[in-house]
């Protein structure tokens, strides 16, 4: 019997915390929720409309264990990511165009270090971002495209070795294409959502990564798992 495929009734919160603990070396963990047919969002275009209590449990646990949250700026814009406040991991949004997430423009916490924008020298809103967040919280890495490897290295150099990325699909694909993702935490909810406006968790740049399952749990019909990623 494979003891890593378990019903969660036999798993305590402390057990889950141990299962999702980060390793002792720098690690970029991608977290996603998807339907059984692979949709990464619901009818409103947001992942929040397909998550459920089981996925929320994993989401909160991953946030608790991480030191920094990494996200594509478009996802931060659509999903309403706000800057971090005291006790929360900083939110780092990555954008080639210089998109500033909408919640950051009106938040009084935007300039306090809880929000960092990673962009490139060609970004149209570079001056606006620096005015809003402070120059030290706008990282310019690359001329025409964001240098993702340099971004990960800078996060680690800042002492953030437990990196949690929360999407979206194009950002995930870009990270995979450069071999920068170390782990995938994925929740499968028991729903089917068809249509052309529901991307898979990967979309965009081609990649071919191999996954090794660490665990797979059943919480009230939702499958939550953690995989190591290799290339």
Phi, psi and omega in degrees: 000137177276107185282358178269357172253098193232151170277135190291350177298340180263007185243128177270170177299320178295323176298316179298318179300321178290320179297324183264005179301139178287151173290175185278357180248162181306130186218131173255113180254126176265133180243130180217157167238144180211157172281170181295336176265010169098000180291135182263000177207172181256201187294337180266007178080010182242145177291335180299338182275356175243354179281169184212180183303323180294314178294322179298324177300313179292319178303310181295322180294317178297320176298316181299321185276344184274165175252341180204146180248125184249136184205148171294140185298326179296319177295317177300323180292311184288318185276353177077035177297131177255161175299152178289152173246179184308132178090350179258151177292140178303150178256123180248115180256136185247129184209132173281324185280340184094015179303128176258118181307141188301322182293334181287331184291336184245357184275133176290347180270358187298325185265008185265008181096355178278355179225127178233132178254125175254123184213192181237170188296334181277358185301133185291333186254025186302315180295316179300317181296318179294322178295322184282314190260341189094140187301326182290347181254012173240109183263119177261108184233096183109158181270305184250337178226154176287129176280098187292324178295320177294325178297312180298317180298322180290323176299315180295318179297331178282357179096004180264088183265344177257090188260125177248123176251136185241033173101185005265196185301319180290322177294319177301313180299321179295319178294318178297318182298334179258009175067035187256349180270131181258328183217152174235120170258118187227130174253130174254115178268150186278069177219159173235123180228111181262173178123160184280352185255022180235090184292160168287176181289343172242136180202129178120240186297138181288148176203165178214090182254153179251140183244138174241119186290131172268316175200159175215119186239149176253114175244102178052041178090352174265130179266122177243131185218162176227129182234143168278142182249132175227164189231000000 
